[in-house]
Amino acid sequence: MNQDLLNTAKSAAQEAGKIILSALDQPRIPDFKGRTDLVTETDRRCEEVIISYIKKKFPDHAVLAEESGAYDSASEYEWVIDPLDGTTNFVHGYSSFGVSIGCMKNGHPEIGVVLELPSRRFFTAVSGAGAFADGNPIHVSNNSKLNTSLLVTGFGYDHGKKWEANMALFKTFTDITQGVRRLGAAAVDLCHVACGMADGFWEFDLHPWDTAAGILILSEAGGTITQMDGKAFNIYNKQVLATNGKIHNAMLVHTRPVLDTFNLRDV
């Protein structure tokens, strides 16, 4: 069953990737879900293609997708889809976006696929079977010191209290590490930690489709995922701390006080 799930996710992601890459040379006219939350026709087309692949193979499975919402069913399986993670980057032609497809079984990640674009690097994982990039096993970094770490983060569209808290963390971690990068695609960020390109990632204002695939890939690569206060993480939590495991506690030393300062625990 897991192999069928993985093959379906890979085929759907590859087809969506073709649509996205073919649109790079075309005019990209966005509209807005919110003041700065972009969506394009490419997002919608990719989502339709992905869902059609899933429904053809698994017609009874539930689906949760970024643009079209939930297709409920009584199935123990739920597919969680971000057809174009990093839409703003895509609209501007900035090279950090991708397709993210996860499948949950009874609420637990079962398979995860992230197609990073435009590089076409393909991250995959099946629960209990390891994580891979382009078919090769990947592992988190061995770095155990925060002051020699490279971190990644993201900022939500709402410039409120959580944005201010993240700015405080950005300032702190920029000061005490080798650097912090802000690429703008959470699923890709998680995969970069999974393959050892970065050592840790944190972000507020997340949605299930941002993390459903990436957290399994990172976990199978040996990483650690919690909320920023150290509590267990699930895809319906709005904030995450994801690391190689070796710097996790050192990052919690800084994330926990910021949550308290801005009264953001359990938010």
For each residue, the residues with C-beta under 8 A, 3 or more apart:
1: 4 5
2: 5 6 110 111 126 127 129
3: 6 7 126
4: 1 7 8 57
5: 1 2 8 9 58 77 103 110 111 126
6: 2 3 9 10 111 113 124 126
7: 3 4 10 11
8: 4 5 11 12 53 54 57 58
9: 5 6 12 13 79 101 102 103 111 112 113 124
10: 6 7 13 14 113 122 124
11: 7 8 14 15 53
12: 8 9 15 16 49 50 53 54 101
13: 9 10 16 17 50 99 101 113 114 115 122
14: 10 11 17 18 115
15: 11 12 18 19 49 50 53
16: 12 13 19 20 46 49 50 83 84 99 115
17: 13 14 20 21 99 115 117 120
18: 14 15 21 22
19: 15 16 22 23 42 45 46 49
20: 16 17 23 24 42 46 84 90 97 99 117
21: 17 18 24 117 118
22: 18 19 25 26
23: 19 20 26 28 40 42 90
24: 20 21 90 93 118
25: 22
26: 22 23
27:
28: 23 40 42 90 91
29: 40 41
30: 38 39 40 87 91
31: 38 39 40
32: 35 36 37 38 39
33: 37 38 39
34: 37 157 158
35: 32 157
36: 32 88 157
37: 32 33 34 157
38: 30 31 32 33 87 88 91
39: 30 31 32 33 43 44 67 87
40: 23 28 29 30 31 43 44 84 87 90 91
41: 29 44 45
42: 19 20 23 28 45 46 84 90
43: 39 40 46 47 66 67 83 84 87
44: 39 40 41 47 48 67 83
45: 19 41 42 48 49
46: 16 19 20 42 43 49 50 83 84 99
47: 43 44 50 51 65 66 67 68 81 83
48: 44 45 51 52
49: 12 15 16 19 45 46 52 53
50: 12 13 15 16 46 47 53 54 65 81 83 99 101
51: 47 48 54 55 63 65 68 71 81
52: 48 49 55 56
53: 8 11 12 15 49 50 56 57
54: 8 12 50 51 57 58 61 63 79
55: 51 52 58 59 61 63
56: 52 53 59
57: 4 8 53 54
58: 5 8 54 55 61 75 77 79
59: 55 56
60: 73 74 75
61: 54 55 58 73 75 77 78 79 103
62: 70 71 72 73 75 77 78 79
63: 51 54 55 70 71 78 79 80 81
64: 69 70 71 78 79 80 81 208 209
65: 47 50 51 68 69 70 71 79 80 81 82 83 209
66: 43 47 81 82 83 207 209
67: 39 43 44 47 83
68: 47 51 65 71
69: 64 65
70: 62 63 64 65
71: 51 62 63 64 65 68
72: 62
73: 60 61 62
74: 60
75: 58 60 61 62 78
76: 105 106
77: 5 58 61 62 103 104 105 110
78: 61 62 63 64 75 103 104 107
79: 9 54 58 61 62 63 64 65 101 102 103 104
80: 63 64 65 101 102 103 104 208 209 212 213 235
81: 47 50 51 63 64 65 66 100 101 102 209
82: 65 66 85 99 100 101 187 209 210
83: 16 43 44 46 47 50 65 66 67 99
84: 16 20 40 42 43 46 87 90 97 98 99
85: 82 97 98 99 100 114 185 186 187 188 209 210
86: 89 90 96 97 98 183 184 185 188
87: 30 38 39 40 43 84 90 91 97
88: 36 38 91 92 94 184
89: 86 92 93 94 95 96 97 183 184 185
90: 20 23 24 28 40 42 84 86 87 93 94 97
91: 28 30 38 40 87 88
92: 88 89
93: 24 89 90
94: 88 89 90 97 184
95: 89 117 118 119
96: 86 89 183 184 185 188
97: 20 84 85 86 87 89 90 94 117 118 184 185 188
98: 84 85 86 114 115 116 117 185 187 188
99: 13 16 17 20 46 50 82 83 84 85 113 114 115 117
100: 81 82 85 112 113 114 187 209 210 212 213 214
101: 9 12 13 50 79 80 81 82 112 113 114 213
102: 9 79 80 81 109 111 112 113 209 212 213 214 216 235
103: 5 9 61 77 78 79 80 109 110 111 112
104: 77 78 79 80 107 108 109 110 212 235
105: 76 77 108 110
106: 76
107: 78 104 234
108: 104 105 127
109: 102 103 104 112 127 212 213 215 216 219 235
110: 2 5 77 103 104 105 126 127 216
111: 2 5 6 9 102 103 124 125 126 127 213 216
112: 9 100 101 102 103 109 123 124 125 212 213 214 215 216 217 220
113: 6 9 10 13 99 100 101 102 122 123 124 125 213
114: 13 85 98 99 100 101 122 123 124 187 188 190 191 213 214 217
115: 13 14 16 17 98 99 120 121 122 123
116: 98 119 120 121 122 123 188 191
117: 17 20 21 95 97 98 99 120
118: 21 24 95 97
119: 95 116
120: 17 115 116 117
121: 115 116 133 134
122: 10 13 113 114 115 116 133 134 135
123: 112 113 114 115 116 131 132 133 138 191 194 195 213 217
124: 6 9 10 111 112 113 114 131 132 133 217
125: 111 112 113 129 130 131 132 213 216 217 219 220 221
126: 2 3 5 6 110 111 129 130 220
127: 2 108 109 110 111 216 220
128: 220
129: 2 125 126 220
130: 125 126 137 220 221
131: 123 124 125 137 138 139 194 216 217 218 219 220 221
132: 123 124 125 135 136 137 138
133: 121 122 123 124 136 138 191 195
134: 121 122
135: 122 132
136: 132 133
137: 130 131 132
138: 123 131 132 133 194 195 196 221
139: 131 195 196 221 222
140: 193 194 195 196 199 218 221 222 223 243 244 245
141: 196 198 199 244 246
142: 196 244 246
143: 148 149 199 244 246 247
144: 246 247
145: 148 149 247 250
146: 149 176 177 247 250 251
147: 176 177 178
148: 143 145 177 178
149: 143 145 146 177 178 199 200 247
150: 177 178 179 180 181 197 198 199
151: 173 177 179 180 181 198 199 200 201 202
152: 180 181 182 183 189 192 193 198 200 201
153: 166 169 170 173 180 181 182 189 201 202 203
154: 182 183 184 185 186 189 203
155: 163 166 182 203 204 205
156: 162 163 166 203 204 205
157: 34 35 36 37 205
158: 34 162 163 205
159: 163
160: 163 164
161: 164 165 262 263 264
162: 156 158 165 166 204 205 239 262 264 267
163: 155 156 158 159 160 166 167 204
164: 160 161 167 168 262
165: 161 162 168 169 204 258 259 261 262 264
166: 153 155 156 162 163 169 170 202 203 204
167: 163 164 170 171
168: 164 165 171 172 258 261 262
169: 153 165 166 172 173 202 254 255 258
170: 153 166 167 173 174 180 182
171: 167 168 174 175
172: 168 169 175 176 254 258
173: 151 153 169 170 176 177 180 251 254
174: 170 171 177 179 180
175: 171 172
176: 146 147 172 173 254
177: 146 147 148 149 150 151 173 174 180
178: 147 148 149 150
179: 150 151 174
180: 150 151 152 153 170 173 174 177
181: 150 151 152 153 198
182: 152 153 154 155 170
183: 86 89 96 152 154 188 189 192
184: 86 88 89 94 96 97 154
185: 85 86 89 96 97 98 154 188 189
186: 85 154 189 190 201 203 206 210 211 214
187: 82 85 98 100 114 190 191 210 211 213 214
188: 85 86 96 97 98 114 116 183 185 191 192 214
189: 152 153 154 183 185 186 192 193 198 201 203 214
190: 114 186 187 193 194 201 211 214 215 217 218 242
191: 114 116 123 133 187 188 194 195 214 217 218
192: 152 183 188 189 195 197 198 201
193: 140 152 189 190 196 197 198 199 200 201 218 223 242 243 244
194: 123 131 138 140 190 191 214 217 218 220 221 223
195: 123 133 138 139 140 191 192 221
196: 138 139 140 141 142 193 244
197: 150 192 193
198: 141 150 151 152 181 189 192 193 201
199: 140 141 143 149 150 151 193 243 244 246 247
200: 149 151 152 193 241 242 243 244 247 248 251
201: 151 152 153 186 189 190 192 193 198 240 241 242 243
202: 151 153 166 169 228 239 240 241 242 251 255
203: 153 154 155 156 166 186 189 206 239 240
204: 155 156 162 163 165 166 238 239 264
205: 155 156 157 158 162 238 239
206: 186 203 210 211 237 238 239 240
207: 66 210 211
208: 64 80 211 212 235 236
209: 64 65 66 80 81 82 85 100 102 212
210: 82 85 100 186 187 206 207 214
211: 186 187 190 206 207 208 214 215 235 240
212: 80 100 102 104 109 112 208 209 215 216 235
213: 80 100 101 102 109 111 112 113 114 123 125 187 216 217
214: 100 102 112 114 186 187 188 189 190 191 194 210 211 217 218 242
215: 109 112 190 211 212 218 219 225 233 235 240 242
216: 102 109 110 111 112 125 127 131 212 213 219 220
217: 112 114 123 124 125 131 190 191 194 213 214 220 221
218: 131 140 190 191 193 194 214 215 221 223 225 242
219: 109 125 131 215 216 222 223 224 225
220: 112 125 126 127 128 129 130 131 194 216 217
221: 125 130 131 138 139 140 194 195 217 218
222: 139 140 219 244 245
223: 140 193 194 218 219 242 243 244 245
224: 219 242 243 244 245 248
225: 215 218 219 233 240 241 242
226: 229 230 231 232 233 240 241 248 252
227: 230 231 232 233 237 239 240 241
228: 202 239 240 241 252 255 256 258 259
229: 226 252 255 256 259 265 266
230: 226 227 241 252 256
231: 226 227
232: 226 227
233: 215 225 226 227 237 240 241
234: 107 237
235: 80 102 104 109 208 211 212 215
236: 208
237: 206 227 233 234 240
238: 204 205 206 267
239: 162 202 203 204 205 206 227 228 264 267
240: 201 202 203 206 211 215 225 226 227 228 233 237
241: 200 201 202 225 226 227 228 230 233 248 251 252 255
242: 190 193 200 201 202 214 215 218 223 224 225
243: 140 193 199 200 201 223 224 246 247 248 251
244: 140 141 142 143 193 196 199 200 222 223 224 247 248
245: 140 222 223 224 248
246: 141 142 143 144 199 243
247: 143 144 145 146 149 199 200 243 244 250 251
248: 200 224 226 241 243 244 245 251 252
249: 252 253
250: 145 146 247 253 254
251: 146 173 200 202 241 243 247 248 254 255
252: 226 228 229 230 241 248 249 255 256
253: 249 250 256 257
254: 169 172 173 176 250 251 257 258
255: 169 202 228 229 241 251 252 258 259
256: 228 229 230 252 253 259 260
257: 253 254 260 261
258: 165 168 169 172 228 254 255 261 262 264
259: 165 228 229 255 256 262 263 264 265
260: 256 257 263 265
261: 165 168 257 258
262: 161 162 164 165 168 258 259
263: 161 259 260 267
264: 161 162 165 204 239 258 259 267
265: 229 259 260
266: 229
267: 162 238 239 263 264
